[in-house]
Structures are given as C-alpha cells and as structure tokens.
Amino acid sequence: MDLDLAQVRAFVLTAEELHFGRAAVELSISQQALSKRIAALEARLGARLLDRGGQGVRLTEAGRRFLAPARQALAAGDLAVAAVRDERRPLRVDVWGHLYAPMRTLAPVAARAEGLELELGHGRDLPFVAAALLRGETDIGFGRVHPPLPEGLTHRLVRLEPVDAVVSADHSLAAEPALRPEQLRTSVLWTPGPLDRLDFLGRFADHFGVTSREQGPNLGLDHFAGRIAADPGCFSLLPADCPLPDVPGVRSIPLVDPIPLYAWSLLWRSSGEPPPAGPLVEAFLEEAGRSRWLEYDPRRDWLP
C-alpha cells in the first residue's frame, strides 16, 4: 500500500495537537481540508485513527499503533528530500538529566567544533530521548546512558565527572572536608523524582547501603538546594563541576574512597551511515584529552 505523506503529516500533527484547528494552522490549510486528508488516510488504511467527539479529539487504538511508524515515515521522507537537494541542516540534539546541567558540558564543546551547527532540545529522560531517536525525531542524545538500551541505538562515553554530596549546613557531617560514601548510610537520600528514573542515585544508594530515601518533584536547582538546606537529615548528589545556586545553608562536600563518577554519553541510531554523532564525538574526545575527562582508576573511583 502506498501512503500519501501529506495525509500522514495531517494525521501526525492532529494526533500531537489533539485539536483540528491548531493542526490546520500548523499546516496552513483549512480545517475542512485537514479533515478530508485524514478521512482519505483512514479510508486507505481501512481503520479509524481518530475519534472526534464532544470531549475533543482522541486517538483510537489503531491510531496509537500507527503514530510511531507514521512519524518514522515522515522523517524518512524529509531525509530523502534533503538528500536530493543537498540541504545541510543543524544536528538535532536532545539532552536529559537537567538537574545535573548537561549544557555545562555540551555547549563549550559544540562551540569549539568548527562547522558544527546544533539544534538543541530537552528530553524528559533516557527512555524519552531513545524513543525520539528511533522515531527519527532527533539525531543525537546527550546524558547518562544505562541499561537496558533499546535495540538500534549505540552510544559513546565522553565524560566521567566526580560527584559531591550536597548537605544542609546543619547536617552532622557538614564540617567535614571530604566524605566517604559509606558515611552517608544513616542520612536520607533525597531524590528529585522517582528512583526508577534516576539510575545513578538508585545505584549509589544500593551500593553504599543508603536505605532511607525520600523523593519530591524536580523543580530546578534552586528548589533542589532549598530542599536540602531545609532538612539537616538528608543529602543528595551533584557533579562536582555543577555550581550550586546562591541558596544559604547548603554545602557541597567531595566524596572520596571511592570517588563516584557520573558518566555522560552521546547516543544515536546505529543504522546511520555516516554516524550523525561523528563530528561531535571527535570534538568531545579532543576536549576529554585536554581536560582529562575520561580518566578512571578502579582502585580510586566507583563507576556504576
């Protein structure tokens, strides 16, 4: 069956907006023309993709199944047109791990890479960015990669960053110049989100025997620091190079024996030829050599 990509695009935009008016504006066509395109696609497929009722627009079960491959079809069509026209577009890079400020690492490296133009986006977490990569909606991901990684993706480690403990100035260990991770066992690990989405914090707690854990919403670094400052019994973790906001009553203390390392990686589709991340990987490896970003000693460091 041959699909009309104009009809597929009409469906995808409507499915994303769940509103015919907004989708029609996005396509610069009338709502009537939009409805005709979707109706023609449904007739071609022999299945209703959208329910149009008093409660608004909703995807049918068939529509939910069709949405992801429809996005892939559009991405492939756009790439085919760009290849014929020899169009050069910016690399689309989605980052995650926002509390740990991935742009601290990505932005200066990208700025030094000659001729590399990036279009930046913000993903919710690794599964979210991985799905966007597989759908062809973005080219590269940047953040912490951990298993299980979906089939069809590959990654490259580009930075290992020491992690500090962040505690209240009233914490019993706040005056220490450095801490061993095991000293935090009797404190409460506070996490900005559920641990099943925060792989590094979960592995740290399990490995070093931190059994008391509390979670709250990720409302940014200022809220994070304020929450830590207000509770002398809790702690959390931040990369050592991540500057704390100007919040009184919070301390960052280096961790030693071992030093926990937070891993940053580039992630992309393994089917690409050449790999879209190639120039960015090269720029990262150059910076890693200058700044010793990939040094690791198992006698001194802990890398989950």
C-alpha positions as CSV (number, residue, x, y, z in Angstrom):
1,M,0.0,0.0,0.0
2,D,1.4,3.4,-1.0
3,L,0.9,6.1,1.6
4,D,0.3,9.8,0.8
5,L,2.8,11.6,3.1
6,A,0.6,14.8,3.1
7,Q,-2.2,12.7,4.6
8,V,0.2,11.1,7.1
9,R,1.5,14.5,8.1
10,A,-2.0,15.7,8.7
11,F,-2.7,12.8,11.0
12,V,0.5,13.1,12.9
13,L,0.1,16.8,13.6
14,T,-3.5,16.3,14.7
15,A,-2.5,13.4,16.9
16,E,0.1,15.6,18.6
17,E,-2.1,18.6,19.0
18,L,-5.4,16.7,19.6
19,H,-7.0,19.7,18.0
20,F,-8.0,20.1,14.4
21,G,-7.8,23.9,14.5
22,R,-4.3,24.1,15.7
23,A,-3.1,21.3,13.4
24,A,-4.7,23.1,10.4
25,V,-2.9,26.3,11.4
26,E,0.4,24.4,11.6
27,L,-0.2,23.1,8.1
28,S,-1.5,26.4,6.7
29,I,-4.7,24.7,5.4
30,S,-8.4,24.9,6.4
31,Q,-9.9,22.5,8.9
32,Q,-12.1,21.1,6.2
33,A,-9.0,20.3,4.1
34,L,-7.4,18.7,7.1
35,S,-10.4,16.6,7.8
36,K,-10.5,15.4,4.2
37,R,-6.9,14.3,4.3
38,I,-7.3,12.3,7.5
39,A,-10.6,10.8,6.2
40,A,-8.8,9.8,3.0
41,L,-6.0,8.2,5.0
42,E,-8.4,6.3,7.2
43,A,-10.2,5.0,4.1
44,R,-6.9,3.9,2.6
45,L,-6.0,2.1,5.8
46,G,-9.4,0.7,6.4
47,A,-9.4,1.8,10.0
48,R,-10.4,4.9,12.1
49,L,-7.4,6.6,13.5
50,L,-9.1,9.5,15.5
51,D,-12.2,9.8,17.5
52,R,-13.9,13.1,17.1
53,G,-16.5,13.6,19.9
54,G,-17.8,16.1,22.4
55,Q,-14.8,15.5,24.6
56,G,-12.4,16.5,21.9
57,V,-10.1,14.6,19.6
58,R,-8.6,11.2,20.8
59,L,-6.5,8.5,19.3
60,T,-8.2,5.2,18.6
61,E,-6.2,2.0,19.3
62,A,-5.3,1.8,15.6
63,G,-4.2,5.5,15.7
64,R,-1.9,4.8,18.7
65,R,-0.3,1.9,16.8
66,F,0.0,3.9,13.6
67,L,1.5,7.1,15.2
68,A,5.1,6.0,15.8
69,P,5.7,4.4,12.4
70,A,3.9,7.4,10.8
71,R,6.5,9.7,12.4
72,Q,9.3,7.5,11.1
73,A,7.8,7.6,7.6
74,L,7.7,11.4,7.7
75,A,11.3,11.6,9.0
76,A,12.5,9.3,6.2
77,G,10.6,11.4,3.6
78,D,12.2,14.6,4.9
79,L,15.7,12.9,4.8
80,A,15.1,11.8,1.2
81,V,14.1,15.3,0.1
82,A,17.1,16.8,1.9
83,A,19.5,14.3,0.2
84,V,18.3,15.3,-3.3
85,R,18.5,19.0,-2.5
86,D,21.9,18.5,-0.8
87,E,20.4,20.5,2.1
88,R,22.6,20.9,5.2
89,R,20.6,21.3,8.4
90,P,21.6,21.6,12.1
91,L,22.1,18.4,14.0
92,R,19.2,17.9,16.4
93,V,20.5,17.1,19.9
94,D,18.2,16.2,22.8
95,V,19.6,16.4,26.3
96,W,18.4,14.9,29.6
97,G,19.5,14.9,33.2
98,H,18.6,18.5,33.5
99,L,19.3,18.9,37.3
100,Y,22.9,18.0,36.5
101,A,23.1,20.7,33.9
102,P,24.2,18.8,30.8
103,M,24.7,22.1,28.9
104,R,27.7,22.8,31.0
105,T,29.5,20.1,29.1
106,L,27.8,20.2,25.8
107,A,27.8,23.9,25.0
108,P,31.5,24.7,25.2
109,V,32.4,21.5,23.3
110,A,30.0,22.3,20.5
111,A,31.2,25.9,20.3
112,R,34.8,24.7,19.6
113,A,33.7,22.3,16.9
114,E,34.2,24.1,13.6
115,G,31.3,24.0,11.2
116,L,29.1,22.1,13.6
117,E,25.7,23.6,14.0
118,L,23.3,22.2,16.6
119,E,19.6,22.5,17.3
120,L,19.0,21.7,20.9
121,G,16.0,20.1,22.5
122,H,15.2,18.9,26.0
123,G,14.1,15.3,26.7
124,R,12.4,14.1,29.9
125,D,14.7,11.1,30.4
126,L,16.7,8.4,28.6
127,P,13.6,6.3,27.5
128,F,12.0,9.5,26.2
129,V,15.1,10.5,24.1
130,A,15.7,6.9,23.0
131,A,12.2,6.7,21.6
132,A,12.6,10.1,19.8
133,L,15.9,8.8,18.2
134,L,14.2,5.6,17.0
135,R,11.4,7.6,15.5
136,G,13.8,9.9,13.7
137,E,12.6,13.0,15.5
138,T,16.1,13.8,16.7
139,D,19.7,12.9,15.7
140,I,21.7,12.6,18.9
141,G,21.1,12.4,22.6
142,F,23.3,13.6,25.4
143,G,23.0,12.4,29.0
144,R,23.6,9.4,31.2
145,V,23.2,6.1,29.4
146,H,22.4,3.0,31.3
147,P,20.9,-0.4,30.5
148,P,18.6,-1.6,29.2
149,L,19.2,0.3,26.0
150,P,16.7,-0.3,23.1
151,E,17.9,-2.2,20.1
152,G,19.0,0.0,17.2
153,L,20.9,2.6,19.3
154,T,24.6,3.0,20.1
155,H,26.5,5.3,22.5
156,R,29.9,6.6,23.3
157,L,31.2,7.6,26.7
158,V,32.6,11.2,26.6
159,R,32.9,12.4,30.2
160,L,33.3,11.0,33.7
161,E,32.5,13.6,36.3
162,P,33.3,13.3,40.0
163,V,30.2,13.7,42.2
164,D,29.9,15.6,45.5
165,A,27.5,15.1,48.4
166,V,25.2,18.1,48.9
167,V,24.0,18.6,52.5
168,S,22.5,21.2,54.8
169,A,24.9,23.4,56.7
170,D,23.2,21.9,59.8
171,H,23.9,18.3,58.8
172,S,26.1,16.4,61.3
173,L,28.7,15.9,58.6
174,A,28.7,19.4,57.1
175,A,32.0,20.5,58.6
176,E,33.9,17.5,57.0
177,P,36.4,18.5,54.3
178,A,35.6,15.2,52.5
179,L,33.3,12.2,53.0
180,R,33.4,8.5,52.2
181,P,30.1,7.4,50.6
182,E,29.6,4.9,53.5
183,Q,29.4,7.8,56.0
184,L,26.0,8.8,54.4
185,R,24.3,5.5,55.3
186,T,22.4,7.0,58.2
187,S,21.3,10.0,56.2
188,V,18.2,10.2,54.0
189,L,18.8,10.3,50.2
190,W,16.5,13.0,48.7
191,T,15.8,12.5,45.0
192,P,14.2,14.9,42.6
193,G,11.9,12.3,41.1
194,P,11.3,8.5,41.4
195,L,14.4,6.4,41.7
196,D,13.4,4.2,38.8
197,R,14.0,7.2,36.6
198,L,17.2,8.3,38.4
199,D,19.5,5.3,37.7
200,F,22.7,6.8,39.2
201,L,21.1,7.8,42.5
202,G,19.4,4.4,42.8
203,R,22.6,2.5,42.2
204,F,24.6,4.7,44.6
205,A,22.0,4.1,47.4
206,D,22.0,0.3,46.7
207,H,25.8,0.0,46.5
208,F,26.6,2.1,49.6
209,G,23.8,0.9,51.8
210,V,21.7,4.0,52.0
211,T,18.3,2.6,52.9
212,S,16.4,5.8,53.8
213,R,15.1,7.6,50.7
214,E,12.6,10.3,50.0
215,Q,11.6,11.8,46.7
216,G,10.0,15.0,45.5
217,P,9.4,16.9,42.2
218,N,12.2,18.2,40.1
219,L,11.5,21.9,40.1
220,G,15.0,23.0,39.3
221,L,18.3,23.6,41.0
222,D,17.1,26.4,43.3
223,H,14.3,24.3,44.7
224,F,16.7,21.3,45.0
225,A,19.2,23.4,47.0
226,G,16.5,24.9,49.2
227,R,15.0,21.5,50.0
228,I,18.4,20.2,51.0
229,A,19.2,23.3,53.1
230,A,15.9,22.9,55.0
231,D,16.5,19.3,56.1
232,P,19.6,18.6,58.2
233,G,19.0,14.8,58.0
234,C,19.1,14.4,54.2
235,F,21.6,14.6,51.4
236,S,21.7,14.3,47.6
237,L,24.4,14.2,44.9
238,L,25.6,16.6,42.2
239,P,28.5,16.6,39.8
240,A,31.4,18.5,41.4
241,D,31.6,20.9,38.5
242,C,27.9,21.8,38.7
243,P,27.7,25.2,40.5
244,L,25.2,25.4,43.3
245,P,22.7,28.3,43.3
246,D,23.1,31.1,45.8
247,V,21.0,29.5,48.4
248,P,22.1,30.0,52.1
249,G,22.6,27.0,54.3
250,V,23.8,24.4,51.8
251,R,27.2,22.7,51.4
252,S,28.9,20.6,48.7
253,I,31.4,18.1,50.0
254,P,33.8,16.0,47.9
255,L,33.3,12.2,48.1
256,V,36.4,10.0,48.3
257,D,37.4,6.4,48.9
258,P,35.9,5.8,46.3
259,I,35.1,8.8,44.2
260,P,31.7,8.3,42.5
261,L,31.8,9.2,38.8
262,Y,28.8,10.3,36.8
263,A,29.0,9.2,33.1
264,W,28.0,11.4,30.2
265,S,27.5,9.8,26.8
266,L,26.4,10.6,23.3
267,L,23.6,8.4,22.0
268,W,22.5,7.9,18.4
269,R,20.9,5.4,15.9
270,S,23.3,2.6,15.0
271,S,21.9,2.4,11.5
272,G,23.1,5.8,10.4
273,E,25.9,5.9,7.8
274,P,27.9,8.0,8.4
275,P,27.0,8.2,12.1
276,P,25.4,11.6,12.8
277,A,27.4,12.0,16.0
278,G,30.8,11.6,14.4
279,P,31.9,15.3,14.4
280,L,30.5,15.8,17.9
281,V,32.3,12.7,19.2
282,E,35.6,13.9,17.8
283,A,35.1,17.3,19.4
284,F,34.3,15.6,22.8
285,L,37.3,13.4,22.6
286,E,39.6,16.3,21.9
287,E,38.2,18.1,25.0
288,A,38.4,14.9,27.0
289,G,42.1,14.8,26.2
290,R,42.7,18.4,27.2
291,S,40.6,18.2,30.4
292,R,41.2,14.6,31.4
293,W,37.5,13.8,31.3
294,L,37.9,10.0,30.8
295,E,40.4,9.2,33.5
296,Y,39.3,6.2,35.5
297,D,41.1,4.1,38.2
298,P,39.1,1.3,39.7
299,R,41.3,1.4,42.9
300,R,40.1,5.0,43.4
301,D,36.8,5.5,41.6
302,W,33.3,4.0,41.6
303,L,31.6,3.8,38.3
304,P,28.2,2.1,38.3
